[in-house]
Amino acid sequence: MDAGCPHRKGEYVWVKPQNATSEFAVPFGARIVRTEKTQTLVCDDRKKQLWVPAGDVLKAMHITSQADVEDMITLGDLQEYTILRNLENRYAKQLIYTYTGSMLVAINPYQILPIYTNREIQLYRNKALIELPPHIFAVSDNAFQRLQRHKENQCVVISGESGAGKTESTKLILQYLAAISGKHSWIEQQIIEANPIMEAFGNAKTVRNDNSSRFGKYIEIRFTPEGAIQGARIQQYLLEKSRIVFQSKEERNYHIFYCMLAGLTPPERQRLMLQEQSPSQYHYLSQGGCFTLPGRGDAKDFADIRAAMKVLSFKPEEMWSILCLLAAILHLGNLRFKATEVANQEAAEVDDDENLKRVAKLLGIPVAPLNLALTQRTIFVHGEHVTTSLSKESALEGRDAFVKSLYDGIFVRIVRRINETINKQPDRPMNSIGVLDIFGFENFDNNSFEQLCINYANENLQQFFVGHIFKMEQDEYQNEHINWQHIEFQDNQQILDLIGMKPMNLMSLIDEESKFPKGTDNTLLEKLHVQHGNRSIYVKGKTTQTSLFGIRHYAGVVMYNPLGFLEKNRDSFSGDLRSLVQRSANKYLVDIFPQEMPMDTAKKQPTLCVKFRNSLDMLMRTLSQAHPYFIRCIKPNEYKEPKNFDKELCVRQLRYSGMMETARIRRAGYPIRTAYRAFVERYRLLVPPTGPLEKCDCRQLAQQICLATLPADSDRQFGKTKIFLRDEDDASLEQQRSQLMLKSIVTIQRGIRRVLFRRYLQRYRQAIVTVQRHWRGRLQRRKYQIMRQGFHRLGACIAAQQLTTKFTMVRCRTIKLQALSRGYLARREFKGKLAARREQQKEEQQKLVRLKEEQELQRVKQQAQKEQEQEQLRLKEEQLQVQEAQRLKEEQEQRLKAEAATRNALAMAALQQPKRTKSLKQEAPKPPTLQARMSLPPPPTTLIVAAPLATRPASQTTAKTNGIVPILESPQGYNDVESSKQMVDDVFGFLNDEPDVSGPLGPNVKEKSLMFERELRLRRDVPTKLLSRPVNYYEAAPRKIVNQTRL
């Protein structure tokens, strides 16, 4: 590890996001693999290694963040990135639920998990939150148990983006409460059956979610003191009416329309005059281009809706009236208008009489008045009624406004009808559990009036959430006996005042402008700029030509487009159509809309802002009177894929859900809180050594650590079980710990490097001594050079192996001790096997030795037999040679007697001549001396194999063994000239000395003469005349025969 790096190998750290410019990019957790001077190799949680600049390593990871935790309140460092990493690690293990105190974070798995069975219902019953892993059943059970124990109302607030799983979470809570309520009654079944009806009329397919709730709802379930469900009540908020008349690409209208077309029988469709069953034939259903959903059967869903309506006591005629109104909406969508001119003014007329008649019949009103109400408008001016024609565009807008109001009335009427069935008035006070399923914070490319209302509701819920979290913090401080009076935090009260609480707020200005006949969206924008343009939380458009205004919400800045604000806020349709509806023969239609108000009081009709704020105020009062539980639903990716975690998307949702307020409130107080034992285990090295922790007072030791390392004026507090620190104190402790550990690491490295270098020096010094010793004795060990070199190499290898063994033993002593301890039993068993195996090997070796002895004995017998045969053959050859020699001897004796005198004379003459042999011997170069040959490099080791003679007498074999080296033969059996000369010199060298012929030739001379004659004759290269020279074998001086080597 580099000495300048404050982090060591294997440590978990936080790293700055790489190549990310998004506002939602946050630091990520990683483990250090290797460090260099300017770069660090890290491995992230997805097992991907990458090099990052050393400066991008922000800080060491807190010990509580290294492994995932079930309750993120226990994180010592509660930050945005620590929350995100904990959620990602748990999601990778298919653990979709995580606590943050009493708040539950639920990540949509986009797959079916087997965790909602009856086994889980029984498992989580009557259990505390911390007893079992996080689960939505645990939150539901704790709310129920708290209601029974404290006799106070409970509420569960579920929020999140579309597709995050809010609707499914609501259904799971209702199912759990129905399962544990004690007795299964009809009211429980009715509450559960209300859900498919609400989904059919209030849910639709969007780009993000196939079953997105387009309204908010609050379901209040009342319980008897015994724990049984007594009744329930449903409140709905802000249905998305614009979806009735328009859908974006790949989106659908509300499910009920598609279910109705697929589930009605042909006679029923004929009565409703729905000639086409395909949704593509209806304008209000075909704009998105999506007509079916994978895995969803519209016909089956329609049968379930009808069955649910029967359970909830809907009458058959009531159900048919609803279908008639839904069919009328579809026919109104197909109604065509044609532009005309009347008195030089734009006008419109209906260009589709057939659809007009269908609509009139289904609504129960005459055709002609309906035609006039759709193409004309009556206004009240100066006490008189004035009728004006509508342009084609105005007629289409009026039709769409009527359709939206009609569907909204149907939805409200259905909710009211469900409440009439399940909301049984109690005869005594009862407590309840409320479940709020409401839209999350929204920020689109084009934000309109609906987004303003939704975000205003989320601001109220965020204020409620922040107050609850701060109360939880206060409770923890009180339980730990911590002084918290000086801790403050920022809330979003200013935003609530700006939108809808203080005088001249945004909604008041929208209401005021909606009442002016000449009020437009542009005049509304000007008033907003004038009234609130100087406030810091109000944002103007970037240019004067940009018709936008923005608000700094708790989750970020949202820019709103005021186009259509006034029309949506008025939430009304043509007065002519309203008066016409009041005279309808369809009683269900008349019951949907209130009685017609006088024209001169139209300005006093409540606007959508007023209605929404009133219902929101009522909701907040209800929530404030109950103990809250929060469920934050998170959507992991936009593609509805399992095991795909998009970090930036999840960070955005965490910010929009307000979870970061928990971290902000913590940072306002003491964000770092650690148990005493964990604190001492991490920082005890900053103080002098202490005894075992079991025998120490961890609280007192923690105080000693803080006194020794932190400034005297640092803000820290010691609770009953935890120590509370500020961020800067925690950073100071981590820095001191890193410096001390770095110093210790450098000291250890220095010692180890010194030991390694000394061993290196010793090894090379020994090698140098060995080389010196080898070269000093090189001359004396020349003949044994190869053997000596091999021994030296063997010695070097043994020495190196011994040094390596010592080093390995020192390094691995602990590991071997553990291995020996673990392998004790295994070795005991192995010893028995080893003894048996050695006994077996010993027997095999004995068998092998006996076999080798037998083979050697057989080989010796064969060799002896072979030598005996060769000896017999040699004896036969010698007999033949002796016989031949006797014959030749007899022939030569005759010849020698005749020529004896001639030979003696020639021998005497030869003595007087210059000695040829001696001259040849002088001319020949002297062989090199022994010292000269030792100084030369050794000749190559070549195996010389002498060619065997055809027949050799036994005397020759004996001569070889006595040290006489025979003259080597050429491969053809002849010697070269030099060899012949050498042979003559060796045989007749004694002739160079002065001859002594005084005595007669003895019998030994004759025998040797015959021997030499026979040998030379066999060699076939010495002239026969040389054999006739008179010699004196006994007077010649002995000659030293030089060893020759056959090349």
N, C-alpha and C positions, 0 to 999 in steps of 0.2 A: 504494500500500500504506500502511496506517495505520502511523504511527510507533511506536505502542505494541505492535504485534504482533511477536513474535519469529520468525515464519515468513513467508516470502515467497511470492509467487505462483508456481505451478508446482512447488512443493516437495512431496515425498512425506512424509506424516506418519502417525502412528497416532492414531486417534480413539476416544474412549470409546464403548462400545455405546449406542445410542439406544433408549429405550423398551423396554428389556430387563431383566427381573427374574430371569431364569433363572440358575441357578448355572453354567451352561455358556456364558454370554455372555462373549465376549472382545473386546478392541479390534480394530478393522478398519483396513485400510490405505486411504488416500485421497490424492488430489492436490488441493492448494489452488487454487481458481479465483479467489476474490476474498475480501478481508478487510475487515471494518469494525471499529468500536470494540468491540462486544460479540458479534458474530457472525462466522462464517466460512463461506463457501460452498465445499464440497468435492465432489469427484467420486470415487465409490468404484470398485472394480474392475469392477463391472457397468455402468459408464457412467451411473450414476444420480447426479444432483446433489441435494444437500440442505444446508440451513442448520443449523449446529450452534453451540452456545455456544462462545465463544473459549476458555473454560476446559476444554472437552472435548477440545481438541487436546493430546494427551499429550506427544509428543516427535517429533522428526524421525526419519524412517525411515533405517536404516542403508543404505549404498549397496549392500550385498550382498543386501538384501531387496527392492530396487526391481524387479528382474527375477527370474524364477524360476530356480532352480539345480537341478542334477541331484543334487547331494550336499548335504544340509542341514547337514552338519558344517561346510561352508564359510561358513555364515551367520555374519556377524560378531556379530549379536545373536540368539542361539539362545533363543527364548522360545516359549511355547505359541502365541501369536497369529502369530508369524513362520512357524512350521511350518505352521499352518493356511492362511495366505495362500499360501504356496508350493505346497502341495498343491492348493488350489483353482485357482490360475492354471494349473498343469500339467494338471489334470483338464479344464479348459475347452478345452485344446488336444488332448484325447484322449491325453495322456501319463499313463498310469495307474501307472507305476512311478517311484519316487523313492528314492534312497539316503539313509541316515543312517549314514555310515561303512560297515560291512559289513552293516548291517541294511537290508532292502528293505521299503518301504511300498507295498502294492498296493491300489488302489481298484477296486472292482468296477464295470466300465463298463456292465453290464446290456445289452450288445450284443456282437455278434461282431466282433472286430477282426482284420485280416489280419496278425498279428504272430507267429503260431505255426507258420509253414510250415517246410518243409525249408530254405528260404533262410536264415531266421533261425538255424536250428540250425547251419548251416555258418558263418554270419557270426560267431556268438559263440564258436565253438570256439577254444580256446587263446588267449583274449583276457583281459586284466586287466579289473578292474571299471571302471576309469576310462577305458578306451580307447573304449568304445561307450556309447550311452545306456543308462540303467538297464533291466534286463529280468530276468525270473525265470530265463531261460536263462543269463544271466551268473553269477548266484549258483550255479546248478547246476554250471556249468563250472568255476568257481573252487574249489568244494568237491572236484570230481573231480581237478583239477590239483594242489591242495594235498595230496590223498591220495596221488597218484602221486609228488609231489616230496618230501614230508616223511615219508611212510610212517606217517601217524597218522590215527586215526579222525576222521570229520567228522559233523556233525549239522546238520540244518536244522529249526528250530523254527517251525512255522506256527500262528498263533493269530489269533483274531478272533471277532466275533459271528456268530450264525447268519445266513447270507445274505451274508457278506462275501467268500466265494470261497475258503475254505480247501480244500475238497474238490477244486475245479478246479485250484488251485495244486499240490496233492499229485500229481494225475494228470499235470500238465505236467512236474513234476520227474522223475517216474518215466519218462515218455516220452523226455525228453531223455537221461537216464542210459542208457536202453536203446538210444538211437540212437547214442551216442558210445562205447559200451563196447568197440567193436572188431569183434567178430563177433556175428552175430545167431543165437543158439542157442535151443533149446526153453525153457530156464529163463527167458529174458527174456520170452518170450511168456506163460509161466505166471504170472510176476509181474504182467504187465499184465492178464491175464484174471482175477486175483484181485480186482481192483477192482470190477467189476460185481457179483460175489457179495457182497462186503462192503457195497456200497451197497444192494443189495436187502434184506439182512437187518438193516442198521444205520442206514439213512437213511429219512426220512419227510418228508411235506409239513407245514410249519408256517405260521403266519401270516406270518412274515418270509422264509421260504425254501421253495421247492418241492422242494429236494433237500438237506435239512438232515441233517448227520451227528449222530446221537444217541448217539455214543460217541466216545471218544478212541482213537487208534491210533498206534503207533510201528512204522514199517517200516524194518528194518535190511537194507541190501543189501551183501553182501560182494563184494569184487573181488579177482581174482588180481593178482600183481605186474605182469602184462602189461596190466592194465586191463580184463579181461573179467569179466562178472558170473558169480560162482561159485554164489551162492545168496542166500536172503533169509529173513527171519523177521519175523512180525507179532505184535505184542502189542496187546491191546485193553484199554480202561479204562472202567469205569463205564457200562455200557449203560443207557439210560433204560427201565427195565422198566415203569414206570407207564403208558407209552403203550400197552402191550398191552391194558390193560383200560379206558383212558379217553383220549379226545381232546377238545380244546376245539373250539369252532366254527371252521369253515373249515380244519380240520386233518385229517390222515389217519393211519392206523396205518402200520406199516412196509410198504414197497413190495411185499414178497414176497407178501402176502396178495392184493392186487389183481392182481398179475401172474399168480398161480396161478389165480384164478378166470377171468381172461380168456384164459389160454394153454392150459389143460387141454382135452383133447378130451372129447366127451360120454362115451365109455366110461370114461375115466379119472375124470371127475367122478362117474360112477355107482359106480365102485369105492370112491371116497372118500365116497360118500353125500352129495355136495354137490348137492342137487337144484336149488338156485337159483344162477344165475350172477351175479346182481346183488349187489354188496356191501351194498346197502341192506337185504337180508334177514338180515344177521348183526349181532348186537348189538355185537360188538367192532369192527366196521367202519363202523357207521352213526351213531355219536354225533357226529362232526364235521360231517356233512352234506355232505362233499366226497368224491366217488368217482372223478373223472377229473382229469387235469392237462393243460392246453393244451400241445401240442407233445410230448407223451410218449405212446407206444403201449405199454400194459401187455402185450398179447399178444406184441409183438415183443421187449420186454424179457425176457419169460419164456423165449422161444426163445434169447436171448443168454445167459441165466443157465444154461440146460441145456447149451449149447455150452461155456461157461466151465467148468462142473463136469466135463465130459468131458476138457477140456484139463488140468485139475488132478487127473485120475485118480480122480474120484468114480465108484464102481461104480453100476450101475443100481439094484440093490437098496438101496444106501445112499441114493440120491436119492429112491427111492420111500418109504423109511422117514421121511425128512424131510418129505415131502408128507403122509404119514399123520399125523404129529404136528401139522403145521400145520392140517390139517383137523379133528383132534380139538380143537384150541384154539378153532376157530370154532364147533364143536358145543357145547363147554363154555360158550361165551358165550351161546348160545341156551337153555341149560338153565335151567328155571324151578323155583323152590322155593315151597312153601306153608307158611305158619305154622300150627302146631298146638300143643296142650298135652298133656304127658305127666306125670302125677302132679303136677299144678298147677305145672308148670314149662314155660317156653317151649321149643318144639321146632320142628323143620322137617323136611319130607319133600319128596322130589323129585316135582314135578308134571308131569314130561315124560318118560315112559318111553321114547319113541321116540328122543329125543336121548341119553338115558342109554345105551341099547343101542348107538347109533352110537359114542359115546365109548369104551365098554368094548371094542367090537370093534376100533377103531383103535388103542387103547392095549394091546390084548392081555391084558386082565384080565377076570375075571368081573364080571357085572352086579351081583349082590347085595353082594359086598364093596365094590365101588365106591360103591354107594348108601349103605352104612353109613359108609364113610370120609368121604363128603361131608356127612353129617348128624350124625355123632357124633365125639367126641374121646376118646381114651384118654390118661390122665395117670398118672404113677408117683408114688404117695403112700405114704410109710412102707413101702416095699418091696412095695406091692401096686399092681396095675393097676386104675384106676377109670375107667369109661366114663360120659360125660355127653353129654346131647343138646345140640345147637347151635341157637340161635335162627336165624330166617331171615336176619337181618343177618349173624350170625357165619358162617353157611353160605356166604353170598355172598362174604364176605371171605376165607374159607378157599379157596373155588374160585378167586378172583382171585389169591390168593397162590400157589396151585399152578400156575396158568397162567403167571404171571410167572417163577416158577422154571423151569418147563418151557421157555419160550422162551429164557430166559437160558442154560439148558443146551444148547439147540440151537445157539445162536449161538457159545458157547464151543467146542462140539464141531466146528463148521464151521471156526472159526479154527485149531483144533488140527489138523484134517484138511488144511487148506491148508498149514500149516507142515510137516507130514509130507512134503508133495510138494516144496515149494520150499526147505526148510531142509536142504540136504545138508551133512553134516558134513565140514569141510575136513580134508585130510591134513597141512596146515601152517598156521601162523598167517597170518591175512589181515586186512586193514583193511576198514573198512566205512563207508558213508555212511548215516546214519539220518535218516528224515523223520518228524517228530512233528506229527501233525494232531490238535490237542486243542482242547477247548471254551475259549472266552474267558471273561473275567470276567462274571458274571451278577448282576444286581440287578433283581428283578421286584417287583411289588406284593405277592406272596406267595412268600417264599423258604423252601424246605424243606430236608430233609437232603441232597438232591442238590446244591443250590446251595452248601451248606457244603463238601461234598467238592470240588466244582468250583473254588470260590474258594480253597480250601486248596492245590489243585494249582497254581493260578495264582500264589499267593503264593510257592510254591517256585520256579516258573519265573521270577517277577519277581526273586527273590533271585539266581538264577543269571544273569539278564540284567543286573542292576545290577553284579554282580561283573565280568562281561565288559566292560561299558561303562567301569567304573572302570579296568580293566586297559588298555583302549584309550587312556584319558586319560593314564595313566601312561606308556604307550609314546610318545605324542606329546610329552609333557614331556621324556622322556629323549632323544628324537630332536632336540628343540630345545635340549637342555641347560638345562632349566628346573628349578629347585629345587621339588619337589612334596611334600617330606616332611611339611610342616605342613598339607596339605590333607586335610580329613575330609569324610565324607558320611554321611547317615542311611540305614540299610537297614531292612528289615522283619523283622528277626530276632525282635523282640518278638511280632509277630503269629503267626509260626510257632511260637514257644514256647507262646503262649496256646492255639492250636488243637490242636497234636499233638506237641509235642516235650518240653516240660518236664513233670515229674510234676504230676498233678492238672490236666492240660489238658482242653480241652472234649471231645475224643474219648474220653479215658480215663473221664471222668465219664459219657459216654453209654454206653460199654461196661459200666461198673459198674452203672448203673441198668438196663440191658437184662437183666442176669442175675438181678435180684431179681424174684420172682414178682409182688409187689405194686407194682413200679415203674411209674409212669405218666409221662406227658409233663409234668404239673404238678409232680410231685416232682423231675423232672429240672431244670425251670426254677428251682425253689427252690434246688437245689444249685448251679446255675451262678451264681445271684445271690449266694449266700453265699460261694462260693469266689473269684469274680472280680469282684464288684460294685464293689470299690474301685479297680480298675485303670482307667487313663485310656483304654485302647484297647477297653475293654468298655463297652457302652452298655445301660442298662436301658430298659424300656418307659417311656413318658411318664407312665403312671399305674400304680398297683398292680394294677388290674383288666386291664391290657393284658398278654396272655400272649405277649410278644415279648422277644427279647434281640438285641443288635446288636454288631457288631465294626467297628472303624475300620480298614478295609483300606487298602491303598496307593491304591486308586482311589476311596475314599469310604466312608461308613458304610452298612452293609447290615444291615437288620433281618430276623431269622429267626423263623419261626413253628415252635415245637417240636412242634406237633401231628403225630403219626405218626413222630417221630424214632426211638423205640424199636422200633416194628414194622419199620421199614425197615432199621434197623441189625441186627436179628436175622437178616433175610434168610433166612427159613425158612418152611416150610409144615407142614401137619399130619403128625405122625409116622405116623399110620395110612395116609395116602396114600403116604408115603415107603416104608413097609414093603410096601405093596401093589404099588408100582412095581417093587420089587426082585424080585417074583415074576412079573413080566410076561413074556408070551411074545414081546414085541417086544424083541429083543436091542439094538437101537439105543437104545431108551428106557432099558434097564437100564444101558447104557454111559454114558449122560448123567450119571446121579446116582451118587455114590460109595456104597460099601457102608454099610448101615445101622449106626449106632453104638448102643451100649447106651444105654438110657434114662437111667441114672444118670450118664452122662458128657455129657449133652446140654448142660450149662452150659459145657463146655469147647470146644464147636464155635466156630470162628472167626467173628467178626461181620464185617459189611461194613466197619466202620471198620478193623479189623485187616487185612482183605484189601486194602483200598484203600491204606492206609499202606505195607504191604509192597511192593505193586507200584509205588507212587510213589517209595519209597526206592530201589528197584532202577532205576527210570527215571532218577532224579537222579544215581545213581552212574554210569550209562551216559553221561549227558550230560556229566558233569564230566570224563570221560576222553576226550572228543572236543572238537575245535575247533568252536565253534558259529557258525552263521549264523542270523539271525532274519528272518522274514517276517511283517510285521504287515498283516493284511487289514482293509480299512476298507469299510464299507457306506455309500455316499454319501447314501442316502435310504431311507425306509420303503416307498416305493411301487414299487420296482423299475423306476424310470424312468431312461433314459439322460440325461446332461447336466443332472442335477438334483443340486446340491450343497447339502445341509443342514448349515449350519455348526455348530449346536448339537449335532446328532447326531454329527458327526465329532469335535467336541471331547470329547464323552463317551467315544467309542471310543478316542481318543488317550490319555485319562487311564486308561481301563480297560486299555489295552494296555501301559501302563508306559512309553510313549515320553517322557513328561515327566521321567522319571528322568535321561535324558540331559541335559536342560536343568538339572535340579537339581544334577547332578554338575558340570556346567560352571560353574554359579554358585558352587558351593563352591570352585572353583579360580579360574581366570581366564576368565570367560565371553566377554570381548571379545578376539578375536585377529584381527589384520589383517596382511597382508603389508606390508613396509616401504614399498614404492613406492606402494601404495594409501593408506597412512597419510599419507605425505608429500604426495601430491597433494591430499588433502583438507584438511590442517591447515597447509600451508606458509605460508599467509597470516598465521599468528599470529607469525611471526618475520620479521626483516628479509629483504628480497628476496635470493634466491639464484640461481645460474645454472641452466641446463637440467638436468633430472633425469638425463639421460644422462651428464653430467659430474660428478655429485655422488654422494657415498656416502650412500645412502638410510638406512642404519642409523645413521650418525653424525648425519644431519640429523634423524631421528626422536628421537634422544636430546636434541638441542638443543631440539626442540619441547617435549618433556616437561619439561626443566629450566626452560624459560621460562614454561610455563603451568601445570604441576601442582605441588602442594606437595612439599616435599623428603621428607616421610615417607610419600608415597603408595606403595601396593604395586603395582609394575609390574616386569616382567621383559622382557629383550630376548633372544629366541632367535636361532637361526641365520638364519631366513627370516621370522619373524613377531615382532610385538610383542604382549605379553600384558598386558591391562589389566583392572581391576575395573570394575564397573558405574558407580560414582560418578565414577571418573576419566574414563570415556567421556562421561558426562553433563556433566562440567565442560568437557571439550574442545568438545563440541557447543554448550554455552551461550556460551563465549567466541567460538567461530567465528560463531555467530548474531549476537552483539552487534557484532562487528567488521563483518560483512557488512551489518548494519542501519545502522551508522554510515556506512559507505561509500555505501550506497544513498541515505540521507538527504542526504549531501553532493552526490551526483550529481543528485538531484532538485532541490536548492536551486539548483545551477548551471543546470540546464535551465529551471527556472521563471524564473530571472532573465533568461536569454536570450529566452525566450518573451515575458516582459513588456516587455522593451526593444523587441522587434520590434512588439509590440502598441502601445506608446507611439509609436514612430516612425510606424507606419501611421496612427494616429489624428491625430498632430500634422500629418502631411502632408495628411490629409483636411481638418483645420481650416484650414490655410493655403490650401488650394484653395478652400474655401468663402468665406473672407474675401476672397480675391482676386476671386472671382466677384461678391460683393456690392458690393465697392468699385467695380468697373467696370460695375455693372449699368446705370447711366444711359447710358453710352457704348456699351454693347453691346446696347441694347434691341432694335434691329432684327435682331440676329443671336443672339438669346437661345436659340432652339431649337437652332441649329447649334452654338453655343458649349457649350451643355449636353451635347449629344451628344459633342463632342470631350473635354470634361472627364470625362465618364463613361468614355469609351474610355481616356483617360489613367489614370484610377483603376484600371480593370480591368488595364491593362498593368502598372502599378506593383504591384498585388496579385499578379499572375501572376509577376512577377519575384521578389518576396519569397518567394512559395510555392515557386518553382523553386529558389531558393537554399537554403531550408530543406530541401526534399526532397532536393536534391543532397547536402547535409551529412549528412542522415539515411540516405540510401540509397547512399552512395558505395561502401561495401564490397559491398553487394548488386549494384550495377550492375557493379562490377569483376568479380565472379564471373560475372555473367550475360554480360558482354562476353567473358570468357575462354572460357566454355563455348560462346558463340555465334560464335566466330571463324570456324570452318569454315562455319557456316551463313550468316554475313554475306558471306563470300567468294563463295559460290554465289549469294547474293541480289543482289550487286552486278552480276553479269552479267545476271541477269534484269531488274534495275532499269534498266540501261543500254538493254537491248532495249525495255523498256517505255517509257522516256522517248523513245527514238527513234520508237517507234510513236505516242506521244502528240504528239510534235513534228510528225510527218507529219499526224496527225489535225487538229492546230491549224492547220497550213498549209492543209489542205483546207478547214477551217472558215473561215479568213480569206478564202481565194479565193471561197468560197461567199458570204460576207457582202459582199465587194466586188461580186460579180456582182449580188447582190440589191440592194445600195445603188445601183449603176449603173442597174439596171432601174427602181428606185423613182424615181431622179432623172429618167430619161427620161419615165416616166409623169407625174411632177409637172410637168416642163417642157411636155409635151404638153397636160396639163390646164390649165396657166396660159395657154398659147397659145390654147386654145379659149376660156378665160374672157376673154382680151384681145380676141379677135375678137368675142365676144358683147358685150363692153363697148363696143367701137368702134361696133358696129351701134346699140346703144342711144343712144350719144352723137350719132350722126348723126340718129337720129330726134328726139332732144331738140333738136338744133340747128335742124332743120327746123321743129319745133313752135315753137321760140323765135323764129325768123324770121317765122313766120306771125303769132304773137302780137305781135311787134314792129311789124309792119306795121299791125295793127289798132289798137294802142295809139298809134302815132304820129298816126294820124288823130284819135284821141280826145284825145291830149295837146295837140295843137295847139289844139283847141277849148277846152280847159279850162286852158291854161297860166296865164292870168291868174288864174283862180280858185284854183289851187293856190298861187300865190305869195302871194295875199292871205291864204289860210288859214294858210300857213306863218308869215307875219308876225304874224298874230293869235295863233298858238300860242306864239310867243316871248314875248308879253306875259303870257300866263297862267302860273299856277304849274306848275312842271314836275312832272308826275305821276310820271314815272319816278324823279326825284330824291327825291321824298317816299317813294315806295315803297321806294327803296333805303335811306333813313334809318330807316324803320320796321322794316325787316328786321333781325334780329339779326346782329351781326357774327360772322363765322366765327371759331372759336377760333384763337388764335395757335399757332405751331409748338411753342413750349415747353409750352403747355397740353396740346396733343395728345400730346406725348412723355411727359408725366407720367401720362396716362391709361393704363389697361391696354390691351393690344393687342386690336384687334377680332378676332373669330374669323375664321380663314382660310377664306373661302368663295369658291369659284370662281364668278365672275360671267361669264355668257355673254351677250353682246349679241345681240338678235334682228336678223338681217340685213335691210337695207332692200330694198324691191322692186327699185328701180332707183337706182343711185348713179352720178353722173358721176365722171369721173376726177379732177376738181378736188377733190372731197371726200376722196378717198383720199389725195391729196397733202397736203390740210390736216391730216389726222390725223398724218401722219408728221412734219409740221413743228411739232407741239406743240399744235395746236388741238384741244381735246377736244370732240367733238360732243355735242349734247344727246341724252340717252338717250330712247328711246321706251318707251311702255308696251306690254304684250303686244298690245293691239288696234291700235296705230299712232297713238294720240292721247296728248297730254301733259296732265298735270294743270294746275291753275291756277297753282301756284307755279312749275312748270317753264316755263309760258308766260310768266309775268312775268320770270323770269330770262332767258329767251330774248330777250324784247323789250329788256331792259336791256343784254344783251350785244351785240345788233345795233344798237340806237339809242342806246347810252349816250353817244355823242359829242354828242347833241342837247342835253345838259344844259349844255354849255359855250356860251359866247357865240358865236352864228353869225357867219360872215363871208360875206356875200352880195354882196360888192362885185364879184366877178369872175363871169364866166359859167360855167356848168357845162361842164366839159370832157368829152371822149369817155370817159376812164376812169371818170368818175362815172356815166355812162350804163351802161357795162358792169357795174360793181358793182351798180348798181340792178337791172339785169336779173337778175344772179346771185341777189341776195337775194330778188327777187320769185319767181324760179323755185324757190328752196329753200323759201321759206315756203309757196308754193302746194302743194308736195309734202307739207309737213308738215300742211297742212289745219287749222291751228289758229290762224293769225294773220288777223285781218280784212283784207279787201282794201283798205279805206280807208286803212290805215296805209301802204300802198305808194305812195300818191299824195302823201305829205307831201314838201315840198321839203327836201332835205338837202344838206349840204356835207360830203362825205366827206373832203376834204383838210384842213379847218380843225378837225375834231374831234380832241381829245387822245387819244392812245393809251390803251387800257384794259387793265387787267390781268385776265385771265380766270382765275377760280378753278377749280382742278381739282374736278371732280365725279365721284363714283363711283356707278355704277348699283347699287342695292341689289336 
